[in-house]
Amino acid sequence: MVPESATTRPRVEGDREQQILDATITVLAETGYDRLTMDAVATQARASKATLYRRWSSKPELVVEAICSHKAHSPAPDTGTLRGDVLAAHCGMGGLGDPRATAVQAAVVTAMARDAEFAATYRREFLGPKLAASRAIFERAQARGEIAADVDLDLLAPALPGIVLHRVFLLGDAATPELIARVIDQIILPACSRP
């Protein structure tokens, strides 16, 4: 519930807003979505709960914005090859091999299963742009002839994160650049050409 006074006060913005979003990611990574509260974020950010409600009306809204703020939707990499583009998109800070991003992802998976409002907001605000950028990589590769014309890009484009996150969350593997490259070389690239 939004405090009545929150609608009449100025909105939180600028550096203070980013401090609160950073605090949200910290609490999310440490405690998970279920145990994240506006009080916990306010404490971590050294702010009042009213300050949070001036800007975010709900926990799902705050968490999704925090995640989006830490993983900016930059243009899809264009290295000239599918392999190079996929490696560039999924390795490095915030990628599949980033431990903090993996902790946040684990919290997100749990939250999506339990909170329909969060799941809808996350799919729209975060996954939608990421899927579009990933699809652009695969469409360019298909236009270059690296992917057969009849390959289902909607199935292929999200396969790499699906496989890697399965190995991380269920099998206990580390999402290393080597693992990501193995999945690309042994599964993604062979799937690009139909037998």
C-alpha positions as CSV (number, residue, x, y, z in Angstrom):
1,M,0.0,0.0,0.0
2,V,1.3,3.4,-0.9
3,P,1.3,6.0,1.8
4,E,-1.0,8.9,1.0
5,S,1.7,11.5,1.4
6,A,3.8,9.7,-1.2
7,T,1.6,11.0,-4.0
8,T,2.2,14.6,-3.1
9,R,5.9,14.6,-2.4
10,P,8.6,15.1,-5.1
11,R,9.9,11.9,-6.7
12,V,13.3,10.4,-5.9
13,E,15.7,10.9,-8.8
14,G,19.3,11.2,-9.8
15,D,22.1,9.8,-7.6
16,R,19.8,9.1,-4.8
17,E,17.6,7.0,-7.0
18,Q,20.6,5.0,-8.2
19,Q,21.7,4.5,-4.6
20,I,18.3,2.9,-3.8
21,L,18.4,0.8,-6.9
22,D,22.0,-0.4,-5.9
23,A,20.7,-1.2,-2.4
24,T,17.8,-3.2,-3.9
25,I,20.2,-5.3,-5.9
26,T,22.4,-5.9,-2.8
27,V,19.4,-7.0,-0.8
28,L,18.0,-9.2,-3.7
29,A,21.4,-10.9,-4.2
30,E,21.8,-11.5,-0.4
31,T,18.3,-12.5,0.6
32,G,16.3,-13.4,-2.5
33,Y,13.1,-11.9,-3.7
34,D,10.8,-13.5,-1.1
35,R,12.7,-12.0,1.9
36,L,13.3,-8.7,0.2
37,T,11.2,-6.0,1.8
38,M,10.8,-2.3,1.3
39,D,12.1,-1.9,4.9
40,A,15.2,-4.0,4.1
41,V,16.0,-1.9,1.0
42,A,15.4,1.3,2.9
43,T,17.8,0.2,5.6
44,Q,20.4,-0.8,3.1
45,A,20.0,2.5,1.2
46,R,19.8,4.5,4.5
47,A,16.5,6.0,3.4
48,S,13.0,5.9,4.8
49,K,10.4,3.6,3.5
50,A,8.4,6.7,2.5
51,T,11.3,7.8,0.3
52,L,11.0,4.5,-1.6
53,Y,7.2,4.8,-2.0
54,R,7.6,8.3,-3.4
55,R,9.2,6.6,-6.5
56,W,8.0,2.9,-6.5
57,S,4.5,1.9,-5.6
58,S,5.4,-1.8,-5.2
59,K,8.1,-4.3,-4.6
60,P,7.9,-5.8,-8.1
61,E,8.2,-2.4,-9.7
62,L,11.3,-1.5,-7.5
63,V,13.0,-4.8,-8.1
64,V,12.5,-4.9,-11.9
65,E,13.7,-1.3,-12.2
66,A,16.8,-2.1,-10.1
67,I,17.6,-5.1,-12.3
68,C,17.1,-3.1,-15.5
69,S,19.3,-0.3,-14.1
70,H,22.2,-2.7,-13.5
71,K,21.9,-4.5,-16.9
72,A,21.5,-1.7,-19.4
73,H,20.1,-2.7,-22.7
74,S,22.9,-1.9,-25.0
75,P,22.8,-2.6,-28.7
76,A,23.4,-6.2,-29.6
77,P,27.1,-6.8,-30.3
78,D,28.1,-7.0,-34.0
79,T,31.5,-8.7,-34.3
80,G,30.8,-10.1,-37.8
81,T,30.2,-13.7,-36.6
82,L,27.5,-15.4,-34.7
83,R,30.1,-17.0,-32.3
84,G,31.7,-13.6,-31.6
85,D,28.4,-11.9,-31.1
86,V,27.0,-14.5,-28.7
87,L,30.2,-14.6,-26.7
88,A,30.3,-10.8,-26.5
89,A,26.6,-10.8,-25.4
90,H,26.9,-13.4,-22.7
91,C,30.4,-13.1,-21.2
92,G,31.7,-10.4,-18.9
93,M,30.2,-8.2,-16.2
94,G,26.5,-8.8,-15.9
95,G,26.7,-11.7,-18.2
96,L,26.1,-15.4,-17.5
97,G,29.5,-15.7,-15.8
98,D,29.0,-12.8,-13.3
99,P,28.4,-14.3,-9.8
100,R,26.3,-11.4,-8.6
101,A,24.2,-11.5,-11.7
102,T,23.7,-15.2,-11.2
103,A,22.6,-14.6,-7.6
104,V,20.1,-12.0,-8.8
105,Q,18.9,-14.4,-11.5
106,A,18.3,-17.1,-9.0
107,A,16.2,-14.7,-6.9
108,V,14.3,-13.7,-10.1
109,V,13.5,-17.3,-11.1
110,T,12.0,-17.9,-7.6
111,A,10.1,-14.7,-7.7
112,M,8.6,-15.4,-11.2
113,A,7.2,-18.7,-10.0
114,R,5.5,-17.1,-6.9
115,D,4.6,-13.5,-7.9
116,A,2.5,-13.1,-11.1
117,E,2.8,-9.3,-10.9
118,F,6.6,-9.5,-10.7
119,A,6.7,-12.1,-13.5
120,A,4.6,-9.9,-15.9
121,T,6.6,-6.8,-15.1
122,Y,10.0,-8.6,-15.4
123,R,9.0,-10.2,-18.8
124,R,7.9,-6.9,-20.2
125,E,10.6,-4.6,-18.9
126,F,13.7,-6.8,-18.8
127,L,13.3,-10.0,-20.8
128,G,11.4,-8.3,-23.7
129,P,14.3,-6.0,-24.7
130,K,16.9,-8.8,-24.0
131,L,15.1,-11.3,-26.2
132,A,14.8,-8.7,-28.9
133,A,18.6,-8.0,-28.8
134,S,19.4,-11.7,-28.8
135,R,17.0,-12.3,-31.7
136,A,18.7,-9.5,-33.6
137,I,22.1,-11.3,-33.3
138,F,20.6,-14.5,-34.7
139,E,18.7,-12.6,-37.5
140,R,22.0,-11.0,-38.6
141,A,23.7,-14.3,-38.6
142,Q,20.9,-15.8,-40.6
143,A,21.2,-13.0,-43.1
144,R,24.9,-13.7,-43.4
145,G,24.2,-17.3,-44.1
146,E,25.5,-18.7,-40.8
147,I,22.1,-20.1,-39.9
148,A,19.9,-22.1,-42.2
149,A,16.8,-20.3,-43.3
150,D,14.4,-22.9,-41.8
151,V,15.9,-22.8,-38.2
152,D,13.5,-21.6,-35.6
153,L,15.1,-18.5,-34.2
154,D,12.6,-18.2,-31.4
155,L,13.8,-21.6,-30.2
156,L,17.5,-21.1,-30.9
157,A,18.1,-17.6,-29.6
158,P,17.3,-18.2,-25.9
159,A,18.9,-21.7,-25.9
160,L,22.4,-20.6,-24.6
161,P,21.2,-18.9,-21.4
162,G,18.7,-21.7,-20.8
163,I,21.4,-24.4,-21.0
164,V,24.0,-22.5,-19.0
165,L,21.5,-21.5,-16.3
166,H,20.3,-25.1,-16.1
167,R,23.9,-26.2,-15.5
168,V,24.5,-23.5,-12.9
169,F,21.2,-23.8,-10.9
170,L,20.6,-27.5,-11.2
171,L,23.9,-29.1,-11.8
172,G,26.1,-26.8,-9.7
173,D,28.5,-25.8,-12.5
174,A,30.2,-22.4,-12.7
175,A,29.2,-20.2,-15.6
176,T,32.7,-19.7,-16.9
177,P,33.6,-18.3,-20.3
178,E,34.9,-21.8,-21.1
179,L,31.5,-23.4,-20.3
180,I,29.7,-20.7,-22.4
181,A,32.1,-21.3,-25.3
182,R,31.6,-25.1,-25.1
183,V,27.8,-24.7,-25.2
184,I,28.1,-22.3,-28.2
185,D,30.6,-24.6,-30.1
186,Q,28.9,-27.9,-29.3
187,I,25.2,-27.0,-29.2
188,I,24.3,-23.6,-30.6
189,L,26.5,-23.5,-33.7
190,P,25.7,-27.1,-34.8
191,A,22.0,-26.3,-34.3
192,C,22.4,-23.4,-36.8
193,S,22.5,-25.8,-39.8
194,R,19.7,-28.4,-40.3
195,P,20.9,-31.9,-41.3
